[in-house]
Amino acid sequence: MWYVALLAVAVFVLVFIDRPAMMLKFEEGKLVQQKGNIPRGFLIGCKDIAQKQPFSGKIKVYKTRFTTKLVFSKTVPGKVKQRIHNVFPHNGGSRKRGKRA
């Protein structure tokens, strides 16, 4: 019976624990925390954006098998979100496409 409880705990950890591939935390335009393997160009771009338009908040990057998703905290302004999306290197164009006629 103890293995059922252990299995329940394992499922809980896998489903409910927040595990982003990358995380950046900004406070008043300064990068105060970073986690994960962040591409150099993306990091530099985010720092430049934060310097020009200071903001506070978190940017999390989640990777699944087929997509990469950016998630922003509510305190990040919409214009800043769009600029960060523009410098993000993984645009989801990984699908193979045939030639157009």
Accessible surface in RSA format (square Angstrom, percent):
REM  Atomic radii and reference values for relative SASA: ProtOr
REM  Chains: A
REM  Algorithm: Lee & Richards
REM  Probe-radius: 1.40
REM  Slices: 20
REM RES _ NUM      All-atoms   Total-Side   Main-Chain    Non-polar    All polar
REM                ABS   REL    ABS   REL    ABS   REL    ABS   REL    ABS   REL
RES MET A   1   178.20  92.3 151.58 100.3  26.62  63.4 138.75 118.0  39.45  52.3
RES TRP A   2   186.56  74.9 175.86  85.1  10.70  25.1 156.80  83.6  29.75  48.3
RES TYR A   3   136.90  63.9 133.86  76.2   3.04   7.9  90.26  67.8  46.63  57.5
RES VAL A   4    79.76  52.5  78.89  71.4   0.87   2.1  78.89  68.5   0.87   2.4
RES ALA A   5    59.96  55.1  53.32  82.3   6.64  15.1  59.00  83.1   0.96   2.5
RES LEU A   6   105.95  59.0 102.21  73.1   3.75   9.4 105.15  73.8   0.81   2.2
RES LEU A   7   115.87  64.5 112.49  80.5   3.38   8.5 115.50  81.1   0.37   1.0
RES ALA A   8    60.10  55.3  47.08  72.7  13.02  29.6  55.03  77.5   5.07  13.4
RES VAL A   9    89.55  58.9  87.41  79.1   2.14   5.2  89.51  77.8   0.05   0.1
RES ALA A  10    45.40  41.7  38.28  59.1   7.12  16.2  45.07  63.5   0.33   0.9
RES VAL A  11    76.36  50.2  76.34  69.1   0.01   0.0  76.34  66.3   0.01   0.0
RES PHE A  12   114.12  57.1 112.10  69.4   2.02   5.2 113.91  69.1   0.20   0.6
RES VAL A  13    67.76  44.6  67.76  61.3   0.00   0.0  67.76  58.9   0.00   0.0
RES LEU A  14   109.10  60.8  98.86  70.7  10.24  25.7  98.93  69.5  10.17  27.4
RES VAL A  15    95.53  62.9  68.09  61.6  27.45  66.1  71.60  62.2  23.93  64.9
RES PHE A  16   140.02  70.1 110.81  68.6  29.21  76.0 114.74  69.6  25.29  72.4
RES ILE A  17    86.33  49.1  77.18  57.5   9.15  22.1  78.70  56.7   7.63  20.7
RES ASP A  18    78.71  55.1  51.23  51.0  27.47  65.0  42.23  99.4  36.47  36.4
RES ARG A  19   147.40  61.9 121.77  62.1  25.63  61.0  56.61  77.4  90.79  55.0
RES PRO A  20    40.82  29.7  20.12  18.3  20.70  75.3  20.12  16.6  20.70 128.7
RES ALA A  21    41.74  38.4  18.27  28.2  23.47  53.4  29.64  41.7  12.10  32.1
RES MET A  22     5.80   3.0   4.65   3.1   1.15   2.7   5.80   4.9   0.00   0.0
RES MET A  23    13.21   6.8  12.27   8.1   0.94   2.2  13.21  11.2   0.00   0.0
RES LEU A  24     2.18   1.2   2.18   1.6   0.00   0.0   2.18   1.5   0.00   0.0
RES LYS A  25    61.44  30.0  61.44  37.7   0.00   0.0  16.15  14.5  45.29  48.2
RES PHE A  26     1.52   0.8   0.42   0.3   1.09   2.8   0.42   0.3   1.09   3.1
RES GLU A  27    82.42  47.3  79.76  60.3   2.66   6.3  23.13  44.7  59.29  48.4
RES GLU A  28   136.59  78.4 124.44  94.1  12.15  28.9  54.12 104.7  82.46  67.3
RES GLY A  29    12.88  15.9   0.00   N/A  12.88  15.9   2.55   7.0  10.33  23.1
RES LYS A  30   145.68  71.1 143.53  88.1   2.15   5.1  89.37  80.4  56.31  60.0
RES LEU A  31    46.76  26.0  15.62  11.2  31.14  78.3  15.62  11.0  31.14  83.8
RES VAL A  32    76.47  50.3  39.44  35.7  37.02  89.2  46.48  40.4  29.98  81.3
RES GLN A  33    68.60  38.4  61.30  44.8   7.31  17.4  27.12  57.7  41.48  31.5
RES GLN A  34    92.41  51.7  72.09  52.7  20.32  48.4  21.22  45.2  71.19  54.0
RES LYS A  35   120.08  58.6 114.11  70.0   5.98  14.2  69.14  62.2  50.94  54.3
RES GLY A  36    54.81  67.6   0.00   N/A  54.81  67.6  23.23  63.7  31.59  70.7
RES ASN A  37   138.90  95.8 120.49 116.4  18.41  44.3  38.78  93.3 100.11  96.8
RES ILE A  38    22.48  12.8   3.98   3.0  18.50  44.6   3.98   2.9  18.50  50.2
RES PRO A  39    42.72  31.1  30.87  28.1  11.85  43.1  42.52  35.1   0.21   1.3
RES ARG A  40   186.54  78.3 175.99  89.7  10.55  25.1  68.85  94.1 117.69  71.3
RES GLY A  41    54.22  66.9   0.00   N/A  54.22  66.9  39.23 107.7  14.99  33.6
RES PHE A  42     3.60   1.8   0.75   0.5   2.85   7.4   0.75   0.5   2.85   8.2
RES LEU A  43    29.56  16.5  29.56  21.1   0.00   0.0  29.56  20.8   0.00   0.0
RES ILE A  44    77.60  44.2  77.22  57.5   0.38   0.9  77.60  55.9   0.00   0.0
RES GLY A  45    11.47  14.1   0.00   N/A  11.47  14.1  11.31  31.0   0.16   0.3
RES CYS A  46     0.00   0.0   0.00   0.0   0.00   0.0   0.00   0.0   0.00   0.0
RES LYS A  47    96.66  47.2  91.31  56.0   5.34  12.7  44.75  40.3  51.91  55.3
RES ASP A  48    64.68  45.3  64.06  63.8   0.63   1.5  12.97  30.5  51.71  51.6
RES ILE A  49     5.02   2.9   5.02   3.7   0.00   0.0   5.02   3.6   0.00   0.0
RES ALA A  50     0.11   0.1   0.10   0.2   0.01   0.0   0.10   0.1   0.01   0.0
RES GLN A  51   140.75  78.7 119.94  87.7  20.80  49.5  39.99  85.1 100.76  76.4
RES LYS A  52   147.31  71.9 115.85  71.1  31.47  74.9  74.96  67.5  72.36  77.1
RES GLN A  53    68.99  38.6  64.92  47.4   4.07   9.7  28.85  61.4  40.14  30.4
RES PRO A  54    88.65  64.6  63.66  58.0  24.99  90.8  63.98  52.8  24.67 153.3
RES PHE A  55    10.47   5.2   1.45   0.9   9.01  23.5  10.47   6.3   0.00   0.0
RES SER A  56    38.04  32.1  33.58  44.8   4.46  10.3  30.17  64.2   7.88  11.0
RES GLY A  57    11.84  14.6   0.00   N/A  11.84  14.6  10.85  29.8   0.99   2.2
RES LYS A  58    76.67  37.4  76.21  46.8   0.45   1.1  27.96  25.2  48.70  51.9
RES ILE A  59     0.62   0.4   0.18   0.1   0.44   1.1   0.18   0.1   0.44   1.2
RES LYS A  60    46.64  22.8  46.64  28.6   0.00   0.0  14.95  13.5  31.70  33.8
RES VAL A  61     1.65   1.1   1.65   1.5   0.00   0.0   1.65   1.4   0.00   0.0
RES TYR A  62    56.42  26.3  55.47  31.6   0.96   2.5  46.20  34.7  10.23  12.6
RES LYS A  63   112.34  54.8  82.07  50.4  30.27  72.1  38.83  35.0  73.51  78.3
RES THR A  64    93.49  66.5  70.33  71.3  23.15  55.2  75.73 101.7  17.76  26.8
RES ARG A  65   213.26  89.5 171.39  87.4  41.87  99.7  65.15  89.0 148.11  89.8
RES PHE A  66   156.51  78.3 137.32  85.1  19.19  49.9 143.89  87.2  12.62  36.1
RES THR A  67    81.81  58.2  76.73  77.8   5.08  12.1  65.83  88.4  15.98  24.2
RES THR A  68    38.77  27.6  15.95  16.2  22.82  54.4   0.57   0.8  38.20  57.7
RES LYS A  69   130.61  63.7 127.36  78.1   3.24   7.7  74.57  67.1  56.04  59.7
RES LEU A  70    19.21  10.7   1.80   1.3  17.40  43.8   1.80   1.3  17.40  46.8
RES VAL A  71    54.98  36.2  51.09  46.2   3.89   9.4  54.10  47.0   0.88   2.4
RES PHE A  72    32.01  16.0   9.66   6.0  22.35  58.2  10.37   6.3  21.64  61.9
RES SER A  73    38.01  32.1  25.25  33.7  12.75  29.4  36.36  77.4   1.65   2.3
RES LYS A  74   205.00 100.0 172.84 106.0  32.17  76.6 121.07 109.0  83.94  89.4
RES THR A  75    93.55  66.5  71.39  72.4  22.16  52.8  76.63 102.9  16.92  25.6
RES VAL A  76     3.95   2.6   0.00   0.0   3.95   9.5   0.09   0.1   3.86  10.5
RES PRO A  77    64.19  46.8  52.69  48.0  11.50  41.8  64.19  53.0   0.00   0.0
RES GLY A  78    52.35  64.6   0.00   N/A  52.35  64.6  33.05  90.7  19.30  43.2
RES LYS A  79   162.56  79.3 155.66  95.5   6.90  16.4 102.39  92.2  60.17  64.1
RES VAL A  80     3.82   2.5   3.82   3.5   0.00   0.0   3.82   3.3   0.00   0.0
RES LYS A  81    68.08  33.2  68.08  41.8   0.00   0.0  21.48  19.3  46.60  49.6
RES GLN A  82   102.09  57.1 100.88  73.7   1.21   2.9  41.70  88.8  60.39  45.8
RES ARG A  83    79.93  33.6  78.45  40.0   1.48   3.5  32.04  43.8  47.89  29.0
RES ILE A  84     0.00   0.0   0.00   0.0   0.00   0.0   0.00   0.0   0.00   0.0
RES HIS A  85    82.03  44.8  74.51  51.8   7.51  19.2  43.22  44.5  38.80  45.2
RES ASN A  86   103.69  71.5  69.47  67.1  34.22  82.4  26.55  63.9  77.14  74.6
RES VAL A  87    57.23  37.7  38.91  35.2  18.31  44.1  46.01  40.0  11.22  30.4
RES PHE A  88    10.59   5.3   7.66   4.7   2.93   7.6   7.66   4.6   2.93   8.4
RES PRO A  89    67.61  49.3  34.41  31.4  33.21 120.7  45.57  37.6  22.05 137.0
RES HIS A  90    71.60  39.1  61.27  42.6  10.32  26.4  44.43  45.8  27.17  31.6
RES ASN A  91   128.01  88.3  89.36  86.4  38.65  93.1  34.10  82.1  93.91  90.8
RES GLY A  92    43.09  53.1   0.00   N/A  43.09  53.1  26.53  72.8  16.56  37.1
RES GLY A  93    57.21  70.5   0.00   N/A  57.21  70.5  26.06  71.5  31.15  69.8
RES SER A  94    92.58  78.2  59.13  78.9  33.44  77.0  55.02 117.2  37.55  52.6
RES ARG A  95   178.32  74.9 163.00  83.1  15.33  36.5  65.06  88.9 113.27  68.6
RES LYS A  96   207.06 101.0 171.29 105.1  35.77  85.2 120.37 108.3  86.69  92.3
RES ARG A  97   181.01  76.0 143.46  73.1  37.55  89.4  66.44  90.8 114.57  69.4
RES GLY A  98    70.25  86.6   0.00   N/A  70.25  86.6  41.02 112.6  29.22  65.4
RES LYS A  99   209.70 102.3 171.82 105.4  37.88  90.2 121.00 108.9  88.70  94.5
RES ARG A 100   232.77  97.7 199.29 101.6  33.48  79.7  75.58 103.3 157.20  95.3
RES ALA A 101   154.58 142.1  72.38 111.7  82.20 187.0 110.43 155.5  44.15 117.0
END  Absolute sums over single chains surface
CHAIN  1 A     8152.4       6542.4       1610.0       4858.6       3293.8
END  Absolute sums over all chains
TOTAL          8152.4       6542.4       1610.0       4858.6       3293.8
